[in-house]
């Protein structure tokens, strides 16, 4: 019942704060507030009571308590805040609530506390902070709006922050701790060389001690390190990861998710070949050079050989460093695991995370190439690192498959050899025999897609992907068809989906802009060529003419002039082109005849019609009968002596028109049927719409193409780009059928 005075109250609360029992006085504080006595004690508090005052304000969620403090104006002064310990300052930051509308009034005080805490942490010693305190300080600095980078730079060189480097634990836990340690710095593009080196060293230790690792965890950890730039200038670490038995074993694991994660891992490691950045700590680089020089000097004194692949233990290496490095300063800045932090940055010593160090420069590129070969299945995981030199160029494409025939023909590593039809041309480097190329063929003559073969345009085809219309400038990952039968003499050859799991991983994606001299994508025709029937296997195909817009059509059925209408061609129509010589040079963007698939068998394999220039010129005189151009019947003209033109008799003209109309209708119907079959890969589910398309659109793909609306920006989606009247007319109830038809119409 005795009333407390302020002096005794603050002594009691300070004592409770020092032993971590301040929360036990929550009811006492609330009772004082209820009795209207708390404000009197707050006004009597001194500036040294700031941590307890903040705690009470947070307990009661009332920043007005801080503002009522008589010394609030002076307590934010730098000289005053420096009287608190680093632990007290971080403790205030840890309990500070989010800066919402109520707490914005005291936000300036928090900023000043953070500034002083960062200055003190910069000069703090190793292990002066706990892991929780170090993380809280980093989080507060990284989340500060407008000044995060300036606050993080001093912390990046602070020995006290090294405590957040992961300890030995399960591999998955180490990966998660690496991400937590690196992320605040990577978020604001600040390098922390000492912390990065310790994280990578601990990751290598964890990999070396594990017999089974999860590629997804490793890929995520490497991605975090790569984004921060930590792996740049660490050839020893990259080599150790690529040569580690658990990593090599994981390269053979099947499964789409695992394969994708491992392909991303290889891509990240290959990208770390760039030289180390200049902002890496100079002192750290000096210590690494001194350690390497000491090892080389000792080897030279012992046997005169400085490159003998000598093996040293970690213990002997530490003793050797005592005579050549300032170990007091090294341990102060890097902590007790200083030797591991130096080894991961070595360029003349190799360390894999174990107890031994090899006096040999790390073979980073060779190790990555062998890992890529193991991943693609062309190298046994049990094979040791070969002394055979790796390909000169780093791989940019990895091809993996499950079947033996796939591995023998197309699996392996690829590099860019040039360009073809505006997209990269890839050549296989491992294995180098037999020679394999992967090239793109545009849709100018119906052979659109990506092709595997021994050479560009070869009669022999090993795999094909029909997703050539994609805007990507690189091969797709999935959707590959394995060519089931062999060479060009096999007339029954056909491509079909298999369960051999062909996956093509682009670990370095090219730019979308075609290289100079290639055919620009804008100039490529966008008409999908239908599969030719057996009867039309020798018929040539020509690009479609420009279809009229829906707004310009006279009726809801999108009809144009009928095939039998006797319309004279305009006077300015050009004469039929003359048949060119086979040896004629290519004109404009057209490829030379030799660059196209050569045999009749290869034409059957790709299920499209690929013709020579001579056959194209021959068919151009009858182009009105081909897919894509609307046939227009005209009277037959006969040339007589002197270049005069005579008209045939009426009966002959009528019979000729009827014959042409019948031929044109038959050809259009066959073309429409082949187009429908091509949309569903030959299953025939869309043939149910054949009759209505013949009746309403005269079996003419040009009229069907007219239902396309304006969707250049892609905002309407695939279905939205087709006029709704089309779906009403054709009566397409199923959404899957609409998607297939809309995809085909978009390419007409």
C-alpha positions in Angstrom: 0.0 0.0 0.0 3.1 2.3 0.2 3.5 4.5 -2.8 6.7 3.9 -4.7 8.9 6.8 -5.6 10.4 7.1 -9.1 14.0 6.4 -8.0 13.1 3.1 -6.5 10.8 2.1 -9.4 13.5 2.8 -12.1 16.2 0.9 -10.1 13.8 -2.1 -9.9 13.0 -2.0 -13.6 16.7 -1.6 -14.6 17.6 -4.7 -12.5 14.8 -6.6 -14.2 16.0 -5.5 -17.6 19.5 -6.7 -16.9 18.5 -10.2 -16.1 15.8 -10.4 -18.8 12.8 -10.3 -16.5 11.3 -7.0 -17.5 8.3 -8.7 -19.1 7.4 -9.9 -15.6 6.5 -6.3 -14.6 3.9 -5.9 -17.3 1.0 -6.0 -14.8 2.8 -3.6 -12.5 3.2 -1.1 -15.4 -0.5 -1.4 -16.4 -1.6 -0.9 -12.8 0.4 2.3 -12.5 -1.1 3.5 -15.8 -4.6 2.7 -14.5 -3.9 4.7 -11.3 -2.6 7.6 -13.4 0.7 7.3 -11.7 2.8 6.1 -14.7 3.1 9.5 -16.4 4.6 11.0 -13.2 7.3 8.3 -13.1 8.0 8.7 -16.8 8.6 12.5 -16.5 11.0 11.8 -13.6 13.1 9.3 -15.7 16.6 10.1 -16.7 18.2 9.7 -20.2 19.8 6.4 -19.1 16.3 5.0 -18.7 15.7 5.1 -22.5 15.8 1.2 -23.0 13.3 0.6 -20.2 11.0 3.5 -21.4 11.0 2.0 -24.9 10.1 -1.4 -23.6 7.2 0.0 -21.6 6.0 2.0 -24.6 6.0 -1.1 -26.8 4.3 -3.2 -24.0 1.5 -0.7 -23.9 1.7 0.1 -27.7 1.8 3.8 -26.8 4.6 6.0 -28.3 3.2 8.9 -26.3 5.1 7.5 -23.3 8.4 8.2 -25.1 7.3 11.6 -26.1 6.3 12.4 -22.5 9.8 11.7 -21.3 11.4 15.0 -20.3 14.7 14.1 -21.8 13.3 12.8 -25.1 14.9 15.7 -27.1 18.3 15.1 -25.8 18.3 11.3 -25.7 18.7 11.1 -29.5 21.9 12.9 -29.5 24.9 10.9 -30.7 27.0 11.5 -27.6 24.2 10.3 -25.4 23.5 7.1 -27.5 27.1 6.2 -27.4 26.9 5.8 -23.6 24.8 2.6 -24.2 26.4 -0.7 -25.0 26.1 -2.3 -28.5 23.9 -5.0 -27.0 21.5 -2.3 -25.5 21.2 -0.5 -28.8 20.5 -3.7 -30.8 18.0 -4.7 -28.1 16.0 -1.5 -28.7 16.1 -2.2 -32.4 14.8 -5.7 -31.9 11.7 -4.7 -30.0 10.9 -1.6 -32.0 7.5 -2.0 -33.6 6.7 -1.5 -37.3 6.7 2.2 -38.3 3.0 2.7 -38.8 1.1 5.9 -38.4 1.4 6.0 -34.6 5.1 5.2 -34.4 6.2 7.6 -37.2 6.4 10.3 -34.6 9.4 8.7 -33.0 11.0 7.2 -36.2 13.8 9.7 -36.2 15.0 8.3 -32.8 15.1 4.8 -34.3 17.2 6.0 -37.2 19.8 7.6 -34.8 19.9 4.5 -32.7 20.6 2.4 -35.8 23.4 4.8 -37.0 25.2 4.5 -33.7 24.7 0.8 -33.5 26.3 0.3 -37.0 29.3 2.5 -36.1 29.9 0.5 -33.0 29.4 -2.9 -34.8 32.0 -1.9 -37.4 34.7 -2.0 -34.8 33.3 -4.9 -32.7 35.3 -8.1 -32.3 34.5 -11.6 -33.5 31.7 -13.2 -31.4 30.9 -10.0 -29.6 27.4 -10.4 -30.9 25.1 -13.4 -30.8 23.6 -14.8 -34.0 20.2 -13.3 -33.2 21.7 -9.8 -32.5 23.8 -9.8 -35.7 20.8 -10.8 -37.8 18.6 -8.2 -36.1 21.1 -5.5 -36.9 21.5 -6.6 -40.5 17.7 -6.7 -40.9 17.3 -3.3 -39.5 20.0 -1.9 -41.8 18.7 -3.6 -44.9 15.1 -2.5 -44.3 16.0 1.1 -43.7 14.4 3.3 -46.4 16.8 5.5 -48.4 20.1 4.7 -46.5 20.3 0.9 -46.5 23.5 0.7 -48.7 25.4 3.2 -46.6 24.5 1.3 -43.4 25.4 -2.1 -44.8 28.9 -1.2 -46.1 30.5 -0.8 -42.6 28.8 -4.1 -41.5 30.2 -5.9 -44.5 33.7 -5.6 -43.1 32.7 -6.1 -39.4 34.2 -9.1 -37.7 31.2 -9.2 -35.4 28.9 -10.0 -38.3 30.8 -13.2 -39.2 28.9 -15.0 -36.4 26.0 -15.4 -38.9 28.1 -17.7 -41.1 26.6 -21.2 -40.9 27.9 -23.9 -38.6 28.3 -27.5 -39.4 24.8 -28.9 -39.8 22.6 -30.9 -42.2 23.2 -29.9 -45.8 19.7 -28.4 -46.2 20.2 -26.3 -43.1 23.6 -25.0 -44.2 22.0 -23.9 -47.6 19.3 -22.1 -45.8 21.7 -20.3 -43.4 23.9 -19.3 -46.4 20.9 -17.6 -48.0 20.0 -15.8 -44.7 23.5 -14.5 -44.3 24.0 -13.3 -47.9 20.6 -12.0 -48.7 20.7 -8.6 -46.9 23.9 -7.6 -48.6 22.9 -9.0 -52.0 19.6 -7.1 -51.8 21.5 -3.8 -51.9 24.5 -4.9 -54.0 27.0 -4.7 -51.2 29.9 -7.1 -51.1 31.0 -8.8 -47.8 34.2 -10.7 -48.8 34.9 -12.2 -45.4 31.4 -13.4 -44.8 31.1 -14.7 -48.4 34.3 -16.7 -48.0 33.2 -18.3 -44.8 29.8 -19.2 -46.2 31.3 -20.8 -49.2 33.8 -22.7 -47.1 31.1 -24.0 -44.8 29.1 -25.1 -47.9 32.0 -27.1 -49.2 32.5 -28.7 -45.8 28.8 -29.7 -45.7 29.0 -31.1 -49.3 32.1 -33.1 -48.4 30.5 -34.6 -45.3 27.2 -35.6 -47.0 26.6 -38.7 -49.1 23.3 -37.5 -50.5 22.4 -34.0 -51.4 19.3 -32.4 -52.9 20.1 -30.6 -56.2 17.2 -28.1 -55.5 18.8 -27.0 -52.2 22.3 -26.7 -53.7 21.0 -24.8 -56.8 19.2 -22.2 -54.5 22.3 -21.7 -52.3 24.5 -21.3 -55.4 22.0 -18.9 -56.9 22.1 -16.7 -53.7 25.9 -16.7 -53.8 26.0 -16.0 -57.5 23.6 -13.1 -57.3 25.7 -11.4 -54.6 28.9 -11.9 -56.7 30.4 -14.1 -53.9 31.5 -16.8 -56.3 33.4 -14.5 -58.6 37.1 -15.1 -58.1 36.6 -18.4 -56.3 37.8 -21.0 -58.8 38.7 -23.4 -56.0 35.2 -23.4 -54.7 33.5 -23.8 -58.1 35.9 -26.7 -58.9 35.3 -28.4 -55.6 31.5 -28.2 -56.1 31.7 -29.6 -59.7 34.1 -32.5 -58.6 32.3 -33.4 -55.4 31.1 -37.1 -55.5 27.6 -36.2 -54.1 27.1 -33.5 -56.7 28.3 -35.8 -59.5 26.0 -38.5 -58.3 23.1 -36.1 -58.1 23.7 -35.2 -61.8 22.3 -38.6 -62.8 19.0 -38.4 -60.9 15.9 -38.5 -63.1 12.9 -36.3 -62.7 11.8 -33.0 -64.3 12.1 -30.9 -61.1 15.5 -32.3 -60.2 16.9 -32.1 -63.7 15.8 -28.5 -64.1 17.4 -27.5 -60.7 20.6 -29.2 -61.7 20.7 -27.5 -65.2 20.3 -24.2 -63.4 23.1 -25.1 -61.1 25.4 -25.9 -64.0 24.4 -22.6 -65.7 25.2 -20.6 -62.6 28.6 -22.3 -62.2 29.6 -21.7 -65.9 28.7 -18.0 -65.5 31.2 -17.6 -62.7 34.2 -17.8 -65.0 34.3 -14.0 -65.2 37.3 -12.4 -63.5 37.1 -11.3 -59.9 35.7 -7.8 -59.4 37.9 -5.1 -58.2 35.9 -4.3 -55.1 37.0 -7.6 -53.4 38.8 -6.8 -50.1 42.4 -6.0 -50.9 43.6 -7.2 -47.5 42.0 -10.6 -48.1 43.6 -10.9 -51.5 47.0 -10.1 -50.0 46.7 -12.8 -47.4 45.7 -15.4 -50.1 48.8 -14.5 -52.2 51.0 -14.7 -49.1 49.7 -18.2 -48.3 50.2 -19.4 -51.9 53.7 -18.0 -52.1 54.6 -19.7 -48.8 53.5 -23.1 -50.1 55.4 -22.6 -53.4 58.5 -21.4 -51.6 58.5 -24.5 -49.2 58.0 -26.9 -52.2 60.9 -25.2 -54.0 63.2 -25.5 -51.0 62.3 -29.2 -50.5 62.7 -30.6 -54.0 63.0 -27.7 -56.4 59.6 -28.4 -57.9 56.8 -25.9 -57.4 54.1 -27.7 -59.4 54.2 -31.3 -58.3 50.5 -31.8 -57.1 51.8 -32.0 -53.6 49.3 -32.8 -50.8 49.3 -30.8 -47.6 47.2 -31.2 -44.5 45.2 -28.4 -43.1 47.3 -28.5 -39.9 50.6 -28.3 -41.7 49.3 -25.4 -43.8 48.2 -23.5 -40.7 51.7 -23.9 -39.2 53.3 -22.7 -42.5 51.1 -19.6 -42.4 52.4 -18.6 -39.0 55.7 -17.6 -40.5 54.3 -15.7 -43.4 51.0 -14.1 -42.3 50.1 -11.7 -39.5 47.8 -14.3 -37.8 46.7 -12.0 -35.1 45.2 -9.6 -37.6 43.9 -12.5 -39.8 42.1 -14.2 -36.9 40.7 -10.8 -35.7 39.1 -10.1 -39.0 38.2 -13.6 -40.2 37.7 -15.5 -36.9 38.9 -19.0 -36.0 38.0 -20.4 -39.5 40.4 -18.0 -41.2 42.2 -20.8 -43.2 39.0 -22.0 -44.8 38.1 -18.5 -45.8 41.5 -18.0 -47.5 41.5 -21.4 -49.3 38.2 -20.9 -51.2 39.8 -17.8 -52.8 43.1 -19.5 -53.8 44.0 -19.7 -57.5 47.1 -21.9 -57.0 45.8 -24.3 -54.4 42.9 -26.7 -54.6 40.7 -27.6 -51.6 37.5 -29.6 -51.7 36.3 -29.1 -48.1 38.2 -31.9 -46.5 41.3 -32.1 -44.4 43.8 -32.1 -47.4 44.9 -29.3 -49.7 46.4 -30.0 -53.2 49.2 -27.8 -54.5 47.7 -27.5 -58.0 45.7 -24.7 -59.7 42.0 -25.6 -59.7 40.8 -27.0 -63.1 37.5 -25.2 -63.0 36.5 -25.3 -66.6 37.4 -29.0 -67.0 35.5 -29.9 -63.9 32.4 -28.1 -65.1 32.6 -29.6 -68.6 32.8 -33.1 -67.1 29.9 -32.4 -64.8 27.8 -31.3 -67.8 28.8 -34.5 -69.6 27.7 -36.6 -66.7 24.4 -34.7 -66.5 23.7 -35.3 -70.2 24.4 -39.0 -69.9 27.4 -39.2 -72.2 29.8 -39.7 -69.3 29.7 -42.3 -66.5 29.4 -40.7 -63.0 32.0 -43.1 -61.7 34.7 -41.9 -64.1 37.4 -39.7 -62.5 38.4 -36.4 -64.0 40.0 -37.1 -67.3 43.3 -35.7 -68.4 41.9 -35.2 -71.9 41.5 -31.5 -72.5 37.9 -30.3 -72.4 36.4 -28.4 -75.4 37.8 -25.0 -75.9 34.4 -23.3 -75.7 32.1 -23.5 -72.6 28.9 -25.3 -73.3 25.8 -23.2 -73.8 23.3 -26.0 -74.4 22.8 -29.4 -72.7 20.8 -32.2 -74.3 19.6 -35.1 -72.1 17.5 -38.2 -72.9 16.7 -41.5 -71.4 16.9 -44.0 -74.3 20.2 -45.5 -75.4 19.6 -44.4 -79.0 19.0 -40.9 -77.9 22.3 -40.8 -75.9 24.2 -42.2 -78.8 22.9 -39.7 -81.3 22.0 -36.3 -79.8 22.8 -36.2 -76.1 25.8 -34.1 -74.9 27.1 -30.5 -74.7 26.7 -28.0 -77.5 28.2 -24.6 -78.4 27.0 -22.0 -80.9 28.6 -22.5 -84.3 26.8 -19.8 -86.2 23.3 -18.9 -87.2 20.7 -20.4 -89.5 17.4 -18.7 -90.5 17.9 -16.0 -87.9 18.5 -18.2 -84.9 21.6 -19.9 -83.4 23.1 -22.9 -85.0 24.5 -25.3 -82.3 27.2 -28.0 -82.7 27.9 -30.8 -80.3 31.3 -30.7 -78.6 31.1 -33.7 -76.3 31.1 -36.3 -77.6 32.5 -34.8 -80.7 31.9 -38.0 -82.8 29.5 -38.4 -84.6 29.0 -34.8 -85.5 25.7 -33.4 -84.5 24.1 -30.0 -85.2 20.8 -28.5 -83.9 19.4 -25.9 -86.2 16.2 -23.9 -86.8 14.2 -24.0 -90.0 11.7 -21.2 -90.6 8.2 -21.6 -92.1 9.0 -20.2 -95.5 8.7 -23.6 -97.1 6.8 -25.6 -94.5 9.6 -27.2 -92.5 9.3 -24.9 -89.5 10.9 -26.1 -86.2 14.2 -27.2 -84.6 16.0 -30.2 -86.0 18.8 -32.5 -84.9 20.9 -34.1 -87.7 24.5 -34.6 -88.9 24.4 -31.4 -90.9 22.0 -28.5 -91.8 19.3 -29.7 -94.2 20.5 -33.3 -94.0 18.3 -36.2 -95.2 18.9 -37.9 -91.9 16.9 -36.6 -89.0 17.2 -37.7 -85.4 14.7 -35.4 -83.5 12.4 -32.5 -84.3 10.4 -29.9 -82.3 7.4 -28.3 -84.0 7.3 -25.4 -81.6 9.2 -23.3 -84.1 6.7 -20.5 -84.0 7.8 -19.5 -80.5 9.2 -16.0 -80.2 12.1 -17.4 -78.2 15.4 -17.3 -79.9 16.5 -20.7 -78.5 15.3 -24.3 -78.6 12.4 -25.3 -76.3 12.9 -27.5 -73.3 10.1 -30.0 -74.0 8.0 -31.2 -76.9 10.7 -33.1 -78.8 9.8 -36.0 -81.2 12.4 -38.7 -81.7 12.8 -40.0 -85.2 12.0 -43.6 -84.9 13.6 -44.9 -88.1 17.0 -44.2 -89.6 18.3 -42.6 -92.7 17.0 -41.1 -95.9 16.3 -44.5 -97.6 13.6 -45.3 -95.1 10.4 -44.2 -96.9 8.2 -45.1 -93.9 10.0 -42.9 -91.4 7.9 -40.7 -89.2 8.4 -38.6 -86.1 6.4 -39.3 -83.0 6.5 -38.5 -79.3 8.4 -41.1 -77.3 9.0 -41.7 -73.6 12.7 -41.2 -74.0 12.5 -37.8 -72.3 14.5 -35.5 -74.6 15.2 -32.3 -72.7 17.1 -29.4 -74.1 18.5 -27.0 -71.5 19.7 -23.6 -72.6 22.3 -22.6 -69.9 23.1 -19.4 -71.8 20.2 -18.0 -73.7 21.0 -15.9 -76.8 19.6 -12.4 -77.4 16.3 -12.1 -79.1 17.7 -9.9 -81.9 18.9 -12.0 -84.9 22.6 -11.5 -85.7 23.5 -9.4 -88.8 23.1 -11.2 -92.0 20.4 -13.5 -90.8 16.8 -13.5 -91.9 14.9 -11.1 -89.7 11.9 -12.6 -87.9 9.7 -9.8 -89.1 10.2 -10.9 -92.7 9.4 -14.6 -92.1 5.9 -15.6 -93.4 3.6 -16.6 -90.6 1.4 -19.1 -92.5 1.4 -22.6 -91.0 1.9 -25.2 -93.8 -0.5 -28.1 -93.6 0.7 -31.7 -94.0 0.5 -32.7 -97.7 -1.4 -35.8 -98.6 0.2 -38.6 -100.5 -1.4 -37.4 -103.7 -0.1 -33.9 -103.2 3.4 -34.9 -102.0 5.0 -33.3 -105.1 2.8 -30.2 -105.1 4.6 -26.9 -104.3 3.4 -24.5 -101.6 3.4 -20.7 -101.7 2.8 -18.2 -99.0 -0.7 -17.0 -98.5 -1.8 -13.6 -99.7 -2.9 -11.0 -97.3 -6.4 -11.8 -96.1 -9.0 -9.1 -95.9 -10.0 -7.9 -92.5 -13.3 -8.9 -90.9 -14.6 -5.4 -91.1 -14.2 -5.4 -94.9 -16.1 -8.6 -95.5 -19.7 -8.4 -96.9 -21.4 -11.0 -94.6 -21.1 -12.8 -91.3 -19.9 -15.9 -93.2 -16.7 -14.1 -94.3 -17.1 -15.1 -97.9 -15.0 -13.6 -100.7 -15.5 -13.9 -104.4 -16.3 -17.5 -105.5 -13.9 -19.6 -107.4 -16.2 -19.6 -110.4 -16.6 -15.9 -110.8 -15.2 -14.8 -114.1 -13.1 -11.8 -113.0 -10.4 -10.3 -115.1 -7.1 -9.8 -113.4 -6.1 -6.1 -113.0 -4.1 -4.7 -115.9 -1.1 -4.1 -113.6 -0.8 -7.8 -112.6 2.7 -9.1 -113.2 3.2 -11.9 -115.6 3.9 -15.4 -114.3 7.5 -15.7 -113.2 9.9 -17.6 -115.4 11.5 -20.8 -114.2 15.0 -20.0 -112.8 18.1 -21.9 -113.4 19.0 -24.4 -110.6 22.5 -22.8 -110.3 21.0 -19.3 -109.9 22.2 -17.4 -106.8 19.6 -16.9 -104.0 17.6 -13.8 -104.3 16.9 -11.5 -101.3 16.4 -13.5 -98.1 15.7 -16.9 -99.9 18.2 -19.7 -99.1 20.1 -21.4 -101.8 18.6 -24.8 -102.9 21.5 -26.7 -101.4 20.6 -25.5 -97.9 17.3 -27.3 -97.9 16.5 -31.0 -97.1 17.5 -32.9 -100.2 15.6 -36.1 -100.6 12.0 -37.2 -100.9 12.4 -39.2 -97.7 13.3 -36.2 -95.7 10.2 -34.4 -97.0 8.0 -37.3 -95.8 9.8 -37.3 -92.4 8.9 -33.7 -91.5 5.3 -34.2 -92.8 5.5 -31.0 -94.8 6.4 -30.2 -98.4 9.9 -28.9 -98.9 10.6 -28.1 -102.6 13.5 -26.8 -104.6 13.6 -23.4 -106.2 12.8 -24.9 -109.6 9.6 -26.7 -108.4 8.6 -23.5 -106.6 8.9 -21.5 -109.8 7.1 -24.2 -111.8 4.2 -24.1 -109.3 4.0 -20.3 -109.2 2.3 -20.2 -112.6 -0.6 -22.1 -111.0 -0.4 -20.4 -107.6 -4.2 -19.7 -107.5 -4.6 -23.4 -106.7 -2.3 -23.4 -103.7 -3.1 -22.9 -100.0 -3.1 -19.3 -98.9 -4.2 -17.6 -102.2 -7.8 -17.3 -103.2 -8.3 -18.8 -106.7 -9.8 -16.5 -109.3 -11.0 -18.0 -112.6 -10.1 -16.0 -115.8 -10.6 -16.8 -119.5 -7.8 -18.8 -121.0 -5.7 -16.8 -123.4 -3.8 -18.3 -126.4 -0.9 -16.6 -128.1 -0.7 -16.7 -131.8 1.9 -15.6 -134.3 3.1 -12.0 -133.9 2.4 -12.1 -130.1 -1.4 -11.5 -130.6 -3.7 -13.0 -128.0 -6.9 -14.7 -129.1 -9.9 -15.8 -127.0 -11.1 -19.4 -127.1 -14.7 -20.2 -128.1 -17.5 -19.9 -125.6 -17.9 -23.7 -125.1 -14.2 -24.2 -124.6 -14.0 -21.4 -122.1 -17.0 -22.7 -120.1 -15.6 -26.2 -119.9 -12.2 -24.9 -118.9 -13.7 -22.9 -116.1 -15.7 -25.8 -114.8 -12.6 -28.0 -114.8 -10.5 -25.4 -113.0 -13.3 -24.9 -110.4 -13.5 -28.6 -109.6 -9.8 -28.9 -109.3 -9.6 -25.8 -107.1 -12.4 -27.0 -104.8 -10.8 -30.5 -104.4 -7.4 -29.0 -103.7 -8.9 -26.5 -101.1 -10.8 -29.3 -99.4 -7.7 -31.5 -99.2 -5.7 -28.5 -97.9 -8.3 -27.8 -95.3 -8.4 -31.4 -94.1 -4.6 -31.5 -93.8 -4.6 -28.3 -91.9 -7.2 -29.7 -89.4 -5.1 -32.8 -89.0 -2.0 -30.8 -88.4 -3.6 -28.8 -85.6 -4.1 -31.9 -83.4 -1.0 -33.9 -84.5 -3.0 -36.2 -86.7 -5.6 -37.5 -84.2 -8.5 -36.2 -86.3 -10.6 -34.8 -83.5 -11.1 -31.6 -85.4 -12.3 -33.2 -88.6 -15.9 -33.0 -87.2 -15.8 -29.3 -88.3 -14.7 -30.1 -91.8 -18.2 -30.0 -93.4 -19.2 -26.8 -91.8 -16.0 -25.1 -92.7 -16.4 -26.2 -96.3 -20.0 -25.0 -96.4 -19.5 -21.7 -94.6 -16.0 -20.8 -95.7 -15.8 -22.6 -99.1 -12.9 -24.8 -97.6 -10.7 -21.7 -98.1 -8.0 -21.0 -95.5 -7.8 -17.4 -96.7 -11.4 -16.8 -95.7 -10.8 -18.6 -92.4 -7.8 -16.3 -91.8 -10.1 -13.3 -92.2 -11.7 -14.0 -88.8 -8.5 -12.9 -87.0 -8.9 -9.6 -85.1 -6.3 -7.0 -84.1 -4.3 -8.5 -81.2 -0.8 -7.1 -81.9 -0.2 -6.4 -78.2 -1.5 -9.9 -77.1 -3.9 -8.4 -74.5 -6.9 -10.2 -75.8 -5.4 -13.7 -75.4 -5.5 -16.5 -78.0 -9.3 -16.9 -78.1 -10.0 -13.2 -78.0 -8.0 -12.7 -81.2 -10.7 -14.7 -83.1 -14.0 -13.0 -84.0 -16.8 -14.5 -81.9 -19.0 -14.9 -85.0 -16.6 -17.7 -86.1 -17.4 -19.8 -83.0 -21.1 -19.3 -83.5 -21.0 -20.2 -87.2 -18.8 -23.3 -86.8 -20.5 -24.3 -83.5 -17.4 -25.2 -81.5 -18.6 -26.0 -77.9 -15.5 -27.5 -76.4 -12.9 -25.1 -75.0 -10.0 -27.4 -75.9 -11.2 -27.5 -79.6 -11.4 -23.7 -79.6 -7.8 -23.4 -78.3 -6.5 -25.7 -81.1 -8.4 -23.9 -83.8 -7.5 -20.5 -82.4 -3.8 -21.4 -82.4 -4.0 -22.6 -86.0 -5.9 -19.5 -87.1 -3.4 -17.2 -85.4 -0.7 -18.6 -87.7 -2.7 -18.3 -91.0 
